[in-house]
């Protein structure tokens, strides 16, 4: 565990609906070299550095805090496949109840993840669909790849 004086503090301003909450976030610098195991909600295990574990935990926590009841949040891409480099982005799939995703849904559910990425100096790329829209994509290669590699966060 790094000593407190080697920790970097970031203050993340999370915009949630019409209210604001401030979250203090500790990230250890240069911690990509320390592999750890993470076990996800769907039972998948993968090796992650301490920094990756911290980032995954922040994404999971933000999802549990802001997403509406019944929504699903999954990680996919190189981070989910265990092929990530230190500069790899974080691809997220957000599934919501409803008939159609609106512009307001992007502001309310997507922007906080992008803002978190900015504050941490990483790229977070959420995509959002309703459950119905996602099921209609079943025949696409994107759907098949995401479903094969995804890691359920919440």
C-alpha positions in Angstrom: 0.0 0.0 0.0 1.5 3.4 -0.9 2.2 5.9 1.8 -0.4 8.7 2.1 2.1 11.3 0.8 2.4 9.4 -2.5 -1.4 9.4 -3.1 -3.0 11.8 -5.6 -6.4 13.2 -4.7 -8.9 14.0 -7.3 -12.2 15.7 -6.6 -14.9 14.5 -9.0 -17.9 16.6 -9.5 -20.7 14.3 -10.4 -23.8 15.9 -11.9 -26.8 13.8 -11.1 -30.2 15.2 -12.3 -30.5 18.6 -10.7 -28.3 18.0 -7.6 -24.6 17.8 -7.2 -22.5 15.6 -5.1 -18.7 15.8 -4.5 -16.8 12.6 -4.3 -13.2 12.4 -3.0 -11.3 9.8 -5.0 -7.8 8.3 -4.2 -5.8 7.0 -7.1 -2.3 5.5 -6.6 0.1 6.9 -9.2 2.1 4.3 -11.3 0.1 1.4 -10.0 -0.4 -0.4 -13.3 2.4 -2.8 -12.5 0.7 -4.5 -9.5 -1.7 -7.3 -10.8 -4.7 -8.1 -8.6 -7.7 -10.3 -9.2 -11.2 -8.9 -9.5 -14.3 -11.0 -9.3 -17.4 -9.4 -11.0 -21.1 -9.8 -10.4 -21.4 -12.3 -13.2 -18.7 -14.5 -11.7 -15.9 -13.6 -14.2 -12.5 -13.2 -12.8 -9.7 -11.1 -14.4 -6.3 -9.8 -13.5 -6.3 -6.0 -13.0 -3.7 -3.6 -11.7 -4.4 -1.6 -8.5 -5.2 1.5 -10.6 -7.6 -0.5 -12.9 -9.3 -1.9 -9.8 -9.7 1.6 -8.4 -11.1 2.9 -11.6 -13.5 -0.1 -12.0 -14.7 0.4 -8.5 -15.4 4.1 -9.1 -17.3 3.3 -12.3 -19.3 0.6 -10.5 -20.0 2.9 -7.5 -21.1 5.8 -9.8 -23.4 3.4 -11.7 -25.0 2.2 -8.5 -25.4 5.8 -7.3 -26.9 7.4 -10.4 -28.5 4.8 -12.7 -32.2 4.2 -12.2 -33.5 1.0 -10.7 -33.6 -1.8 -13.2 -30.7 -0.4 -15.3 -27.7 -2.5 -16.2 -24.1 -1.4 -16.5 -21.5 -3.6 -18.2 -17.8 -3.2 -19.1 -16.7 -4.4 -22.6 -13.8 -4.0 -24.9 -10.1 -4.5 -24.0 -10.6 -3.8 -20.3 -13.2 -6.6 -20.1 -11.0 -9.0 -22.3 -7.9 -8.6 -20.1 -6.1 -7.0 -23.1 -5.9 -3.4 -21.8 -2.8 -1.3 -21.9 -2.3 1.6 -19.4 -3.7 4.0 -22.0 -6.7 1.9 -23.0 -10.2 3.4 -22.8 -13.1 2.1 -20.7 -16.1 1.0 -22.8 -19.4 0.8 -21.0 -22.8 -0.5 -22.0 -25.8 1.1 -20.2 -29.2 -0.6 -20.6 -32.3 1.3 -19.5 -36.0 0.6 -19.2 -38.2 2.5 -21.6 -39.2 2.8 -25.2 -36.5 5.1 -26.5 -33.3 6.8 -25.3 -33.7 10.5 -25.2 -31.3 13.4 -25.2 -32.1 13.9 -21.5 -31.0 10.3 -20.9 -27.6 11.1 -22.3 -27.3 14.1 -20.0 -28.5 12.3 -17.0 -26.9 8.8 -17.3 -24.0 9.1 -19.8 -22.4 12.5 -19.0 -21.4 11.6 -15.3 -19.3 8.7 -16.6 -17.6 10.9 -19.2 -17.0 13.5 -16.5 -15.5 10.9 -14.2 -13.1 9.9 -17.0 -12.0 13.5 -17.5 -11.3 14.0 -13.8 -9.2 10.8 -13.7 -7.4 11.5 -16.9 -8.8 8.5 -18.7 -11.3 8.0 -21.5 -14.7 6.5 -20.6 -16.9 5.7 -23.5 -20.5 4.8 -22.5 -23.1 3.6 -25.0 -26.7 3.6 -24.0 -29.7 1.6 -25.2 -33.1 0.6 -23.9 -33.4 -3.1 -23.3 -35.7 -3.3 -26.4 -33.3 -1.5 -28.6 -30.4 -3.7 -27.4 -32.4 -6.9 -28.1 -33.1 -5.7 -31.7 -29.4 -5.6 -32.3 -29.0 -9.3 -31.6 -28.0 -10.0 -35.1 -25.1 -7.5 -35.2 -21.5 -8.4 -34.6 -21.3 -5.6 -32.1 -24.0 -7.2 -29.9 -22.4 -10.6 -30.2 -19.0 -9.4 -29.2 -20.3 -7.3 -26.3 -22.4 -10.2 -24.9 -19.4 -12.6 -25.2 -16.9 -10.4 -23.5 -18.9 -8.2 -21.2 -18.3 -7.9 -17.4 -21.5 -6.9 -15.5 -20.7 -4.1 -13.1 -24.3 -3.4 -11.7 
